[in-house]
Amino acid sequence: MGMSDRIEAFITELLKDDTDEWLELKRNELASVFGCAPSQINYVIQTRFSPERGYAVESRRGGGGCLKIRRIRSADGLTRHTIELTGDSLDEKTARGFITNLLRQDVTDEKTARLMTSAITDSTLGAFPERDKVRAKILKNMLSVL
């Protein structure tokens, strides 16, 4: 198991204990526990605990850096969170990440997730300048129905 996997497993285990509460971690302390640079902690947070994966993260620099992480658990909460994060423009990779997380969290079923994904792909939307804006609107509308 690689360093990033170990850090992710550690944080995930801590999050299991905190229902809907924020988990607060010190970046430097966590780095010293794992014998790595604080930038490795940042990498794990950015790639494994992203909003697309259903996490809310707050980060504060200075003084060792404080991280606050919370898992969005309820279906309504996750759907609202995803709508807020979608914004006015959305690339295909991020949209797919949102849909995958909704499926992983049982907010939607596999068939619905496949239909949603087919509606937001670049091949469906074509190559025009406003494609990412249209994708965001489509995804938001589908999420509001969920």
N, C-alpha and C positions, 0 to 999 in steps of 0.2 A: 504494500500500500504506500503510495507516494505521500509526500508532505502535505500537498493540498487536500488529498483525500482524508488524511488524519485530522487536519484542522477542521474540515467540513464535518466530519463525524463527531468531533468534540463539540462543536457549536450546535449541531443538530440535537445531540443528546441534552445539552443544556436547555434548548428551546422546548423540549418535550416536557420539562418540569414547569415551565412558565406558560400557562394556558394562553391568555390573550395579552399578557403583560409584556412590557419591553424588557429584553435581556440587555444588560449594560456590561460592556467589556472594555478593558483598557488595552489598546493596541500593543503597546510596548510590553506589558505584562504577559499577554498572550504569546507574543513573539518569543519572549524569554522562556516560557514553558516549552515551546516547541523547538527552541534553538534555531530560530530563523530570523530574517529581517522583517521589520514591520511592513515593508512593502509586500511581502508574501501574504500577510494577513489581509491587506487591502485587496490583493488579487483574488483571494478566496471569497471575500465579501462581495466584490464586484461581479464575479462570475458564477458563484454558487448560491448567493442569497440576494439575487436581483429582484426587482419588482415583477419582471416577467415570470419569475418562479413563485410569486405569491408572498414576497417578503417586503416589509417596509423597513428601510434602513435610514438612520440618521448618523452622521459622522461629524465629529468635532476635532479639529486640529489643535496642536499645541498641548503641552503638559502630558505627553504620553499618548494623546489622542484617545478619545472616548467613542466607542461604537454602541449604538442602540439598535437592536434588531427585534422585529416582531413578525410573527407568522400571521398572515391574514387567513383566518380559519373558516368563518361562515361563508356559505355560498353567496348570500347577498353582499356581505362585506367584500369578498373577493371580486365579485362582479363590479361593484361600485369602484373599488380600487383600480381595477383594470380599465374601466371607462375613463377615470381621471387620468391615468397614466398614458392613455392612448393619445391624448392631445389632438392637434389639428392635422398632423401628418404622421404617417407610420410606414416604415419599410417592411418588406415581406418577412424577413427573418424575425423581427421583433413581434410581428403579428402572430406568426407561427408559434413563437415562444409563449405568448399569452394563451393561445388556444390549447397548447400542450399542457400548460399548467392547469387550466380549467378542467381538462380531462383527468389529469393526475389527481386533482382534488375532488373529483366526482361531482363537479358542478354541471357537467354535461356528459353525455354518453359518446361512445366512439363514432357512431354514425353521424351524430350532429357535429362533432368535431371535424370529421372528414368533409362534411358539407360546408362548414364555416371556412375551412382551409381552402377548399376549391374556389370559394367566392373571392378570396383575398390574394390569390397568387398573381404574380407578374404576368403569367401567361394568360390568365383570365382578363386582367385589367388592361393589358396591352402596354405599349410604350408611348406614353404621352406625359407631358410635364406635370400634370395635376394628379398622376396616378396615386402617390402616397397620401394625398388629401382625400381622395375618393375611398381608398382602402380604410383610412381612419373612420370615415363616416359609416361605411358598410359595417365595420367591426363594432362600432358603438351601437348601431341600430340592432345588430344581432344580439349583442350583450343585453340591451334593454329588454329584449323579448325573453331572454333566459330568466 
